[in-house]
């Protein structure tokens, strides 16, 4: 039996996280969208590190979420895995597979059962453009770095 985990689907990456800092982080919950790349800029901010302006980071500092319960600025988040590509911004997620493309509203449909791509063509086109630009940037980075 072969087990296939969809890493670009919500069930493949939506995981809980906890943060504890006695006297600094108040108990509570959040549904903010965070990714692993957010950890470095957050830890740097928490320890008072000043990163040079010349360094471009893919992650966002979420220390204000931890310390003041402030929401993060809405931003696109991208990922790809084995030919599957995804961009998410706010509740909207565009999933591009080898032979089909899906648009989901994760607030209304966290199980990703209703493809709304026909209902929102302008939004799906906008997300496709964001995803294409990100992929070109990643491919250029890969070629210039390795």
C-alpha positions as CSV (number, residue, x, y, z in Angstrom):
1,X,0.0,0.0,0.0
2,X,1.4,3.4,-0.9
3,X,0.5,6.4,1.2
4,X,0.3,9.8,-0.7
5,X,0.3,12.9,1.4
6,X,-0.7,16.1,-0.4
7,X,1.8,18.6,0.8
8,X,0.1,21.4,-1.2
9,X,-3.3,20.6,0.3
10,X,-4.5,22.1,3.6
11,X,-4.2,18.7,5.3
12,X,-0.6,18.4,4.2
13,X,0.7,21.6,5.9
14,X,-1.9,23.0,8.2
15,X,-0.4,22.2,11.6
16,X,-0.7,23.8,15.1
17,X,2.1,25.6,16.7
18,X,2.7,26.9,20.2
19,X,4.8,29.7,21.6
20,X,5.6,30.3,25.3
21,X,7.4,33.1,26.9
22,X,6.5,33.6,30.5
23,X,5.4,37.2,31.2
24,X,5.7,38.2,27.5
25,X,3.3,36.1,25.5
26,X,-0.3,36.1,26.7
27,X,-2.3,32.9,26.4
28,X,-4.6,32.7,23.4
29,X,-5.1,31.4,19.9
30,X,-4.7,32.8,16.4
31,X,-5.5,31.7,12.9
32,X,-2.7,33.7,11.3
33,X,-1.0,32.2,8.3
34,X,2.6,31.6,9.2
35,X,5.3,29.6,7.4
36,X,8.7,28.2,8.5
37,X,10.5,31.1,6.8
38,X,8.9,33.5,9.2
39,X,10.8,32.0,12.2
40,X,14.2,33.6,11.4
41,X,13.0,37.2,11.0
42,X,10.9,36.8,14.1
43,X,13.6,35.4,16.3
44,X,16.0,38.1,15.1
45,X,13.5,40.7,16.1
46,X,12.8,39.1,19.5
47,X,16.5,39.2,20.4
48,X,17.0,42.7,19.1
49,X,19.0,41.8,16.0
50,X,19.3,44.3,13.3
51,X,19.4,42.7,9.9
52,X,21.2,44.5,7.1
53,X,18.8,46.2,4.6
54,X,20.7,44.4,1.8
55,X,19.3,41.0,3.0
56,X,16.0,40.1,1.4
57,X,14.0,37.6,3.5
58,X,11.1,35.6,2.3
59,X,9.6,35.3,5.8
60,X,7.8,37.9,7.9
61,X,8.5,39.0,11.4
62,X,5.5,37.9,13.5
63,X,6.8,39.1,16.9
64,X,4.0,41.7,17.1
65,X,1.5,38.8,16.8
66,X,3.2,37.1,19.7
67,X,3.7,40.1,22.0
68,X,0.8,42.4,21.1
69,X,-1.6,40.0,19.4
70,X,-1.5,42.2,16.3
71,X,-2.5,40.7,12.9
72,X,0.1,40.3,10.2
73,X,-0.2,42.3,7.0
74,X,-1.9,40.2,4.3
75,X,0.7,38.7,2.0
76,X,0.9,36.0,-0.6
77,X,2.5,32.7,0.6
78,X,3.8,30.3,-2.0
79,X,5.0,26.7,-2.1
80,X,5.6,23.9,-4.5
81,X,6.1,20.2,-4.1
82,X,6.6,17.5,-6.8
83,X,5.1,19.5,-9.6
84,X,2.2,20.9,-7.6
85,X,2.3,24.7,-7.1
86,X,0.2,26.9,-4.7
87,X,-0.2,30.5,-3.8
88,X,-2.4,31.6,-0.9
89,X,-3.4,35.1,0.0
90,X,-6.0,35.7,2.7
91,X,-8.7,33.0,2.5
92,X,-8.0,32.3,-1.2
93,X,-5.8,29.5,-2.4
94,X,-4.9,28.7,-6.0
95,X,-3.6,25.1,-6.4
96,X,-2.0,24.2,-9.8
97,X,-1.6,20.5,-10.5
98,X,-0.1,18.9,-13.6
99,X,-3.4,18.7,-15.4
100,X,-5.8,21.0,-13.6
101,X,-6.1,24.2,-11.5
102,X,-8.3,24.9,-8.5
103,X,-9.3,28.0,-6.6
104,X,-10.6,27.5,-3.0
105,X,-11.9,29.9,-0.4
106,X,-10.5,28.3,2.8
107,X,-12.9,30.2,5.1
108,X,-15.9,28.6,3.4
109,X,-14.2,25.4,2.3
110,X,-11.3,24.3,4.5
111,X,-11.5,20.8,3.1
112,X,-10.9,22.0,-0.4
113,X,-14.0,20.4,-2.0
114,X,-15.5,23.2,-4.0
115,X,-13.4,24.5,-7.0
116,X,-14.5,28.1,-7.5
117,X,-12.2,28.9,-10.4
118,X,-15.0,29.4,-12.9
119,X,-16.8,31.7,-10.5
120,X,-13.9,34.0,-9.9
121,X,-11.8,34.2,-13.2
122,X,-10.3,37.6,-12.4
123,X,-9.1,36.5,-9.0
124,X,-7.7,33.2,-10.4
125,X,-5.9,35.0,-13.2
126,X,-4.4,37.4,-10.6
127,X,-3.2,34.6,-8.4
128,X,-1.8,32.7,-11.4
129,X,0.3,35.8,-12.3
130,X,1.6,36.1,-8.7
131,X,2.5,32.4,-8.8
132,X,4.2,32.6,-12.1
133,X,6.3,35.6,-11.0
134,X,7.3,33.8,-7.8
135,X,8.3,30.7,-9.7
136,X,10.4,32.7,-12.2
137,X,12.1,34.4,-9.2
138,X,12.8,31.1,-7.5
139,X,14.1,29.5,-10.7
140,X,16.4,32.6,-11.3
141,X,17.6,32.3,-7.7
142,X,18.3,28.6,-8.0
143,X,20.3,29.2,-11.2
144,X,22.3,32.1,-9.8
145,X,23.0,30.4,-6.5
146,X,23.9,26.8,-7.1
